[in-house]
Amino acid sequence: MLTLPLRLQPGDDVRGAVVAALLASGHRAGFVLQGIGSLHVAQLRYAGQPQATALHGDLEILTLAGAIAPDGAHLHMSVADARGQVFGGHVGPGCVVRTTAELLLALLPDHRFRREHDPRTGYPELRID
C-alpha cells in the first residue's frame, strides 16, 4: 500500500477529484482513508433513498471514506452544518469544496478495482481483480 495525501481546492468536486487523483497516480485501485475540510454544497444520498439530497451552506466534512476505481468511486461522508447538525450518506457528484478538503488516499498497486452493475442490488458494485 502506498499513501497519497491530497488537498482539494475551492470549487473542486470531491468525487471527481479523488477519481482524477487515482488516474493521475497510475494506479487502478485505492481507498479514501479519511478526509476533512469544508463544502458549500453536499450531495448526499441517504440510506434507501433513490436520489441525493442537496445541502447548501457552510458545511464541515467530519468524515469521508470509500473505495476508488478508475471508473468511479463509492464514498460515504458525514458533514455538519453551521448549527452543528450532522448529516451523512453516500457521496454524489456535486459536493463542492468551500475552502479546502484534506484527504489521505491509500493506493493499492497489486489490485485493480472497477464498478460493475450487480443485479441483486441494482447498483454498480466493486469488483476486485
Secondary structure as UniProt FT lines:
FT   STRAND          2..8
FT   TURN            10..11
FT   HELIX           14..25
FT   STRAND          30..45
FT   TURN            47..48
FT   STRAND          53..69
FT   TURN            70..71
FT   STRAND          72..80
FT   TURN            82..83
FT   STRAND          86..91
FT   TURN            93..94
FT   STRAND          96..107
FT   TURN            109..110
FT   STRAND          113..118
FT   TURN            119..122
FT   STRAND          123..128
//
